[in-house]
Amino acid sequence: MPSSDDIANFDHHDPGRMQQPFDFYASVRSQCPVAHSAQHGGFYYAVGHEGAKKVLSEFTLFTSTEGVALPAMPSRMLPVDLDPPRQTRFRKTLNRFFAIEAAEKYRGQVQTIVDGLIDRFIARGRADFAAELTRPTITLFLLPLIGVPEQDRERLTEEFDFLSNERTSDPDRYDRTVAYISTYLMALIAKRRASPDSHDDYIQYLLDEEFEGRLLNDQEIFEVLLVSLFGALDTTHAASNTGLLHLGRNPSDKELLLSGEIPWLAAIDEFVRYASPIQFLRRTVKTDVEFLGVQLEAGAPILAGIGAGNRDPQVFPRPEECIISRDASAHLGFGAGAHICLGRNFARVIIETVLRAVLTRLPDYRIAENFEPVFTSGEGRRMRSLPVAFTPQPAPGSEG
């Protein structure tokens, strides 16, 4: 049971606390639906499914216009830092690119990337799935989609990782990272705008689409790219790792998926719920209000506890277990309400492709019995590594 001091000083950027935060959330939830922390200038945080969903959804009470991260990110991000109705109009500008049909169009490309990555280590008999498969799948798919050349992808990914998970740890590096990302992406946008060649990719889509009767300007495109990169790099990676860890430790679930007895989309919902790649999203209280019995002050930040809500036993019985046969569709892993994640269709395609490929090509992969994952902290939470072993196989194209 956390003390009142623990509750009053909770910090989602604390690496120690965020290794195993779910027991803490449960203990806080048993005492109050909304707690207050003095960290980062003071903020409320909702630790039940009902409260977290309301914070995410009820924009008349909780605004996104002050940012969705705490401490705030260095730049506005579109459309997540807008409220309806303007947010709704902006999403319509992006919806066509993120539709289910659009995501399915890229399934073959994702499959090629995943197979190519597995080819690199299949003959070795061991790998770090996090470092060698799930993370590079995202970077090899997403960064070329916005025109980032190969030589820049590792650096850009590292800088985004720092802003997501470590930005409170090193103020000097924070300033350098912000300057690098801003300069790099703005130059990339300017270069593409000046190019007469047409490209079939995301950045071209942003250059061509209209919002409120006009084309997006460079700053707006930059702000859209920020949220696309933050969301994709952490969420899909984290849920894929969780799925691979669970299936490696529960071989019977592998068979249920491969046989079709458990639908892939149902299992993916459960992996996203269980992983809760985004643990918290910020809103700002618009007016003094009593919320779930707690008096909130106007102007104060409030965090929607997505990770806490996804382990609420009132909604998900036995929440500490990953049960791929459950209906986890009420999870908050992709957000809720008007701000539900634009990229969720792409995330599902990528997660399914990664898991299918591993179960098919490396069916006997094993997780070490004593393996204990280490997680990042901050708004996002993901495994830093996932070492596995399997029976080596000849790499395609090799002799002998």
Secondary structure as UniProt FT lines:
FT   HELIX           4..8
FT   TURN            12..13
FT   TURN            15..16
FT   HELIX           17..19
FT   HELIX           22..31
FT   STRAND          34..37
FT   HELIX           39..41
FT   STRAND          43..46
FT   HELIX           49..57
FT   TURN            59..61
FT   STRAND          62..63
FT   TURN            65..66
FT   TURN            78..81
FT   TURN            84..85
FT   HELIX           86..98
FT   HELIX           100..105
FT   HELIX           107..121
FT   TURN            122..125
FT   STRAND          126..128
FT   HELIX           130..134
FT   HELIX           135..145
FT   TURN            146..147
FT   HELIX           150..165
FT   TURN            166..169
FT   HELIX           171..194
FT   HELIX           202..208
FT   STRAND          210..211
FT   TURN            212..213
FT   STRAND          214..215
FT   HELIX           218..249
FT   HELIX           251..259
FT   HELIX           264..275
FT   STRAND          280..285
FT   STRAND          289..291
FT   TURN            292..293
FT   STRAND          294..296
FT   TURN            298..299
FT   STRAND          301..305
FT   HELIX           306..309
FT   TURN            310..311
FT   TURN            313..315
FT   TURN            319..320
FT   TURN            324..325
FT   TURN            329..330
FT   TURN            333..334
FT   HELIX           337..339
FT   TURN            342..343
FT   HELIX           344..361
FT   TURN            363..364
FT   STRAND          366..367
FT   TURN            369..370
FT   STRAND          387..389
FT   TURN            396..397
//
